[in-house]
């Protein structure tokens, strides 16, 4: 064993010794299950069946899923207890105490362990706030209780959904606790290295590891911004021209082009689903599909009304005009999510001739499709594909996503949670103003974030606005919520 490994083992031995005084040993899962079976069963046959089932098989050799879940829940309960315990160094230094110490955060190039520790500790606190740490722990306990029910697999769809959610939350919790544990261990190692004056290798190794942790923790902060249930989904972006005639139609086309450029910058695949051109210029409305990881998580920050102020290129008197365009973002739920059931009898399917730029672009067959969901009045149209069959499939996909979003909005309203959907966009709900005259500026009215170069924004540089909004909506004053 190397000298560095021996020194690390000394740190681990000290930590384990301290933990043994702070946390009493938990009973083995097997003993807990056997004890539970004795309390809840007076028949020896039943008891023997449970003992056999714990080993992985029932009396007829079939894998017992219920007791497998009980074993997993017992392990998760011990993990929850470990998560609830506050980690500390050998001299009692915790993440909260590091932040409260107000250590100066220097540039990354400075080899100062306190600077690295302060930056990492601040990141851990930010991540916990964004993950809504206290709510996450409560939800984990609730899911564990549900997974422990003996009749869980009576509904396989619900059981699978609960299991996936439990695994996802456990993964997030373990990532944060691992980051916290590594920080505490490296601080202890640096202090031990300084006690042994000649042991510079251990200190340098820990400083290098803390620098890497500092960089990784900043990435984790960004990931924590996109921790909502549907953030990882692909999405549709819909742009609709507002009041203002040709001016607003031209502005709607500019907004749609802005999102196409932004999506390409982020590496999302962009597909045009539907577009209705204006009489003179621009578009009345358009829908694109973005495929890629966290497309909805980022794009949801753009929901609302976008306002443009400029000298009109369509006004011979060169007067200043104000134009509006409304933006809606709809998640495309994956197979793991519950979709709204659509009955064929509830649909009215209309076929019409696709529009185009004229000449050879004019479609000579009724290939465009409009589908109306009669109970809700929700409509989806597609005319971009070459065949009626493909247009119908695309329109059905859009309709499904719109109905799914309406159902999510309804459930969120029942739970007194804020949500915003396509049907809730109002013309007074301006989120951002783009001014091209008499001065040049783009300002987000929700966060105050602004830039003085509108051209860069219209060319797709939206990340500053999006990250600012996501941060402000999650970084609240309540500690860990």
C-alpha positions in Angstrom: 0.0 0.0 0.0 1.3 3.5 -1.0 2.1 6.2 1.6 -0.8 8.3 0.3 -3.2 5.4 0.6 -2.1 4.8 4.2 -2.7 8.4 5.1 -6.1 8.3 3.5 -6.9 5.2 5.5 -6.1 7.1 8.7 -8.6 9.8 7.7 -11.3 7.2 7.0 -10.6 5.4 10.3 -11.0 8.6 12.2 -14.3 9.4 10.3 -15.6 5.9 10.9 -14.7 6.1 14.6 -16.6 9.5 14.9 -19.6 8.1 13.1 -19.8 5.1 15.4 -20.3 7.5 18.3 -22.8 9.7 16.5 -24.9 7.0 14.7 -25.8 3.8 16.4 -25.6 0.6 14.3 -28.8 -0.2 12.4 -30.2 -3.7 12.5 -29.5 -5.9 9.5 -32.2 -5.8 6.9 -32.7 -9.6 7.1 -33.2 -9.4 10.9 -35.7 -6.5 10.4 -37.7 -8.5 7.9 -37.7 -11.7 10.0 -38.8 -9.7 13.0 -41.6 -8.1 11.0 -42.8 -11.4 9.7 -43.0 -12.8 13.3 -45.1 -9.8 14.4 -47.5 -10.0 11.4 -47.9 -13.8 11.0 -48.7 -16.4 13.5 -48.6 -19.3 11.1 -45.4 -21.2 10.7 -46.0 -21.9 7.0 -46.4 -18.2 6.3 -43.3 -17.4 8.3 -41.2 -20.0 6.4 -42.4 -18.6 3.1 -41.3 -15.2 4.1 -37.8 -16.4 5.1 -37.4 -18.2 1.8 -38.7 -15.2 0.0 -36.1 -13.0 1.6 -33.4 -15.1 0.0 -34.9 -14.2 -3.4 -37.3 -17.1 -4.0 -40.7 -18.1 -2.8 -41.6 -21.7 -1.8 -42.2 -22.6 -5.5 -38.9 -21.0 -6.6 -40.4 -17.9 -8.1 -38.7 -14.6 -7.5 -40.7 -12.6 -4.9 -40.9 -9.0 -6.0 -42.7 -7.7 -3.0 -40.0 -8.7 -0.5 -37.3 -7.5 -3.0 -38.9 -4.0 -2.8 -38.9 -4.3 1.0 -35.2 -5.0 1.0 -34.6 -2.0 -1.2 -36.8 0.3 0.9 -34.8 -0.8 4.0 -31.6 0.1 2.3 -33.1 3.5 1.1 -34.3 4.2 4.7 -30.7 3.9 5.9 -29.6 6.1 3.0 -32.2 8.7 4.1 -30.8 8.6 7.6 -27.3 9.1 6.4 -28.5 12.0 4.2 -30.2 13.7 7.2 -27.0 13.6 9.2 -24.8 16.6 8.7 -21.3 15.8 7.6 -18.4 17.4 9.3 -14.6 17.4 9.4 -12.7 16.0 12.4 -12.8 19.5 14.0 -16.6 20.0 13.4 -16.5 22.1 10.2 -19.6 21.7 8.1 -20.8 23.1 4.7 -23.0 25.6 6.4 -20.2 26.7 8.7 -17.8 27.1 5.8 -20.2 29.4 4.1 -20.8 31.3 7.3 -17.1 31.8 7.7 -17.1 34.1 4.7 -13.8 32.8 3.4 -12.6 34.8 0.4 -13.2 33.1 -3.0 -10.2 33.8 -5.1 -9.4 32.9 -8.7 -9.1 29.2 -9.6 -5.5 29.7 -10.4 -4.8 30.5 -6.7 -3.8 27.4 -4.7 -5.8 28.3 -1.7 -7.8 25.4 -0.1 -10.1 27.8 1.8 -11.0 29.5 -1.4 -11.8 26.2 -3.2 -13.7 25.0 -0.1 -15.8 28.2 0.1 -16.7 28.0 -3.6 -17.7 24.3 -3.4 -19.7 24.9 -0.2 -21.6 27.7 -1.8 -22.4 25.6 -4.8 -23.7 22.8 -2.6 -26.1 25.2 -0.9 -27.3 26.6 -4.3 -27.8 23.0 -5.6 -29.9 22.1 -2.5 -32.0 25.2 -2.9 -32.6 24.5 -6.6 -33.4 20.8 -5.9 -35.8 21.9 -3.1 -33.9 19.7 -0.7 -36.3 19.4 2.1 -39.2 18.6 -0.2 -37.0 16.1 -2.0 -36.3 14.2 1.2 -40.0 14.2 2.2 -40.9 13.0 -1.3 -38.3 10.2 -1.0 -39.9 9.1 2.3 -43.3 9.0 0.8 -42.2 7.1 -2.3 -40.4 4.6 0.0 -43.6 4.0 1.9 -45.6 3.5 -1.3 -43.0 1.1 -2.7 -43.2 -0.9 0.5 -46.9 -1.7 0.0 -47.6 -5.4 -0.6 -50.2 -4.6 -3.3 -47.8 -2.3 -5.2 -47.6 -4.5 -8.3 -51.4 -4.8 -8.6 -51.0 -1.7 -10.8 -47.7 -2.3 -12.9 -47.9 1.1 -14.6 -48.1 3.0 -11.3 -45.4 0.8 -9.8 -43.1 1.5 -12.6 -43.7 5.2 -12.5 -43.1 5.3 -8.7 -39.9 3.2 -9.0 -38.5 5.4 -11.7 -39.2 8.6 -9.7 -37.7 7.0 -6.6 -34.5 6.1 -8.5 -34.2 9.5 -10.0 -34.5 11.3 -6.7 -32.1 8.9 -5.0 -29.6 9.6 -7.7 -29.8 13.4 -7.2 -29.6 13.0 -3.4 -26.5 10.8 -3.6 -24.7 13.1 -6.0 -25.1 16.0 -3.5 -24.1 13.9 -0.5 -21.0 12.5 -2.4 -19.9 16.1 -3.3 -20.3 17.1 0.4 -18.5 14.0 1.6 -15.6 14.5 -0.8 -15.2 18.1 0.4 -15.1 17.2 4.0 -12.5 14.4 3.4 -10.2 16.6 1.4 -10.3 19.3 4.0 -9.3 16.7 6.6 -6.5 15.4 4.4 -5.1 18.9 3.9 -5.1 19.6 7.7 -3.5 16.2 8.3 -0.8 17.0 5.7 0.0 20.3 7.4 0.3 18.6 10.7 3.0 16.4 9.2 5.1 19.3 7.8 7.0 17.2 5.3 4.0 15.6 3.7 3.4 18.0 0.7 2.3 15.3 -1.8 -1.0 14.6 0.1 -1.8 18.4 0.2 -1.0 18.9 -3.5 -3.2 16.0 -4.4 -6.1 17.2 -2.3 -5.8 20.8 -3.7 -5.9 19.4 -7.2 -8.9 17.3 -6.4 -10.7 20.3 -4.8 -10.0 22.4 -7.9 -11.7 19.8 -10.1 -14.6 19.6 -7.6 -15.0 23.3 -7.8 -15.4 23.2 -11.5 -17.7 20.2 -11.4 -19.9 21.9 -8.8 -20.6 24.8 -11.1 -21.8 22.3 -13.7 -24.0 20.7 -11.1 -25.5 24.1 -10.3 -26.6 24.4 -13.9 -28.0 20.8 -14.0 -30.0 21.6 -10.8 -31.8 24.4 -12.8 -33.3 21.6 -14.9 -34.6 19.3 -12.3 -38.4 19.5 -12.9 -40.3 16.5 -14.0 -40.5 17.2 -17.7 -37.4 19.3 -18.2 -35.5 16.5 -20.0 -38.2 16.2 -22.7 -38.1 17.5 -26.2 -40.7 20.2 -27.0 -42.7 22.2 -29.5 -42.2 26.0 -29.8 -45.2 27.9 -31.2 -45.1 31.5 -32.2 -48.2 33.5 -33.1 -48.4 37.1 -34.4 -50.3 39.6 -32.2 -52.1 42.8 -32.9 -50.4 45.0 -35.5 -51.0 43.3 -38.9 -48.0 43.0 -41.2 -45.7 44.5 -38.6 -46.5 41.8 -36.0 -46.4 39.0 -38.7 -42.9 40.1 -39.7 -41.9 40.2 -36.0 -43.3 36.7 -35.4 -41.1 35.4 -38.3 -38.1 37.1 -36.7 -38.9 35.5 -33.3 -39.2 32.1 -34.9 -35.9 32.5 -36.7 -34.3 33.5 -33.4 -35.4 30.3 -31.8 -34.2 28.2 -34.7 -30.7 29.8 -34.5 -30.7 29.3 -30.7 -31.7 25.7 -31.0 -28.9 25.0 -33.5 -26.4 26.6 -31.2 -27.4 24.2 -28.4 -27.3 21.2 -30.7 -31.0 20.5 -30.8 -32.6 19.0 -34.0 -35.1 21.5 -35.4 -38.1 20.3 -37.5 -40.7 22.7 -39.0 -44.2 21.3 -38.1 -46.6 24.0 -39.3 -46.4 27.5 -40.7 -49.1 29.9 -41.9 -47.6 32.8 -44.0 -48.8 36.3 -43.7 -50.5 38.1 -46.6 -47.6 40.5 -47.3 -44.8 39.4 -45.1 -43.9 37.3 -42.1 -46.0 34.6 -40.6 -49.4 34.5 -38.8 -48.2 31.5 -36.8 -45.7 28.7 -36.9 -44.7 25.6 -34.9 -41.3 23.9 -34.7 -40.2 20.8 -32.9 -37.0 20.7 -30.9 -35.5 17.2 -30.2 -32.7 17.0 -27.7 -31.9 16.6 -24.0 -33.4 19.3 -21.8 -35.0 21.1 -24.8 -38.2 21.8 -22.8 -36.2 22.7 -19.6 -34.4 25.6 -21.4 -37.2 26.7 -23.8 -39.9 27.0 -21.1 -38.2 30.2 -20.0 -39.5 31.8 -23.3 -43.2 31.4 -22.7 -45.0 34.7 -22.9 -45.4 37.8 -25.1 -42.4 39.4 -26.8 -42.6 43.1 -27.7 -40.6 44.9 -30.5 -40.1 48.6 -30.9 -38.6 49.8 -34.2 -38.9 52.1 -37.2 -41.3 50.1 -39.5 -39.8 48.9 -42.8 -43.4 48.8 -44.1 -44.2 52.4 -43.2 -43.3 55.0 -45.9 -43.4 57.7 -43.3 -40.7 55.9 -41.2 -42.7 56.0 -38.0 -41.9 54.0 -34.9 -44.1 51.0 -34.4 -44.7 48.5 -31.6 -45.3 44.8 -32.5 -46.2 41.7 -30.4 -45.7 38.0 -30.7 -46.8 35.3 -28.3 -44.7 32.2 -27.6 -45.8 28.9 -26.2 -43.6 25.9 -25.3 -45.2 22.4 -25.0 -43.3 19.4 -23.7 -43.3 16.1 -25.7 -43.8 13.5 -23.0 -41.8 10.3 -23.3 -43.0 6.7 -22.9 -42.5 6.8 -19.2 -45.1 9.5 -18.7 -48.9 9.2 -18.6 -50.6 10.6 -21.7 -54.2 11.9 -22.1 -56.3 9.2 -23.8 -57.7 10.5 -27.2 -60.8 8.8 -28.6 -61.3 8.8 -32.3 -64.9 9.8 -31.8 -63.8 13.0 -30.2 -61.9 14.2 -33.2 -62.9 16.2 -36.3 -60.3 15.8 -39.1 -60.3 18.4 -41.8 -58.3 18.2 -45.0 -57.3 21.1 -47.2 -54.8 22.2 -49.7 -51.4 23.3 -48.4 -50.3 26.9 -48.8 -47.0 27.9 -50.3 -44.9 30.7 -51.8 -46.6 30.3 -55.2 -45.6 28.7 -58.5 -44.2 25.2 -58.1 -44.5 25.5 -54.3 -48.3 25.4 -54.4 -49.6 22.0 -53.4 -52.1 20.5 -55.9 -53.6 17.9 -53.5 -55.5 18.2 -50.2 -52.6 17.0 -48.2 -52.7 19.4 -45.3 -54.5 18.2 -42.1 -56.3 20.0 -39.3 -57.4 18.0 -36.3 -59.9 19.4 -33.8 -60.4 17.8 -30.4 -64.1 18.5 -30.0 -64.4 18.3 -26.1 -61.7 20.9 -25.5 -61.6 22.8 -28.8 -57.9 22.3 -29.0 -56.6 22.3 -32.6 -53.5 21.1 -34.4 -52.5 21.7 -38.0 -49.7 20.3 -40.2 -49.1 21.1 -43.8 -45.3 20.8 -44.1 -45.1 17.1 -45.0 -45.5 15.8 -48.5 -48.3 13.3 -47.8 -51.6 13.6 -46.0 -50.7 10.5 -43.9 -47.5 12.1 -42.6 -49.3 15.4 -42.0 -51.9 13.6 -40.0 -49.3 11.8 -37.9 -47.5 15.1 -37.1 -50.8 16.9 -36.3 -51.8 14.1 -33.9 -48.4 14.3 -32.1 -48.9 18.1 -31.7 -52.5 17.6 -30.5 -51.4 14.9 -27.9 -48.7 17.2 -26.5 -51.2 20.1 -26.2 -53.7 18.0 -24.4 -51.0 16.6 -22.1 -50.0 20.1 -21.3 -53.5 21.2 -20.5 -53.9 18.2 -18.2 -50.6 19.0 -16.4 -51.8 22.6 -16.0 -55.1 21.4 -14.6 -53.4 19.1 -12.1 -51.0 21.9 -11.1 -53.9 24.3 -10.5 -55.5 21.7 -8.2 -52.2 21.5 -6.3 -52.0 25.3 -6.1 -48.8 25.3 -8.2 -48.0 27.9 -10.8 -48.0 26.9 -14.5 -48.4 28.6 -17.8 -49.7 27.0 -20.9 -50.7 28.0 -24.4 -54.3 28.8 -23.5 -53.1 31.1 -20.6 -50.9 33.4 -22.6 -52.4 36.9 -22.6 -51.4 39.9 -24.6 -50.6 41.9 -21.5 -48.1 39.3 -20.3 -45.0 40.9 -21.8 -41.8 39.1 -20.7 -39.3 40.8 -22.8 -38.9 44.0 -24.8 -36.6 44.4 -27.9 -35.9 48.0 -28.7 -34.2 48.9 -32.0 -35.2 52.6 -32.0 -34.5 55.3 -30.6 -31.9 53.3 -28.7 -30.8 49.7 -28.9 -31.5 47.3 -26.0 -33.2 44.0 -25.1 -34.5 43.7 -21.5 -36.2 40.9 -19.7 -39.0 42.4 -17.6 -39.1 39.4 -15.2 -35.4 39.4 -14.1 -34.1 42.8 -15.2 -31.4 41.1 -17.4 -30.6 43.2 -20.4 -28.1 43.5 -23.2 -27.2 46.5 -25.5 -26.7 44.4 -28.6 -30.2 43.3 -30.0 -28.6 41.8 -33.1 -26.8 39.1 -31.1 -30.0 38.2 -29.4 -32.0 38.0 -32.6 -29.2 35.7 -33.9 -29.8 33.2 -31.2 -27.8 34.3 -28.2 -30.5 33.7 -25.6 -28.7 31.6 -22.9 -28.1 34.7 -20.7 -31.8 35.5 -20.6 -32.8 31.8 -20.1 -30.3 31.0 -17.3 -31.1 34.3 -15.6 -34.8 33.5 -15.5 -34.3 29.9 -14.4 -32.0 31.0 -11.6 -34.3 33.7 -10.4 -37.3 31.4 -10.4 -35.5 28.7 -8.3 -33.1 30.6 -6.1 -35.6 31.7 -3.4 -34.9 33.0 0.0 -36.4 30.0 1.8 -33.5 27.8 3.0 -33.6 24.5 1.0 -37.4 25.0 0.8 
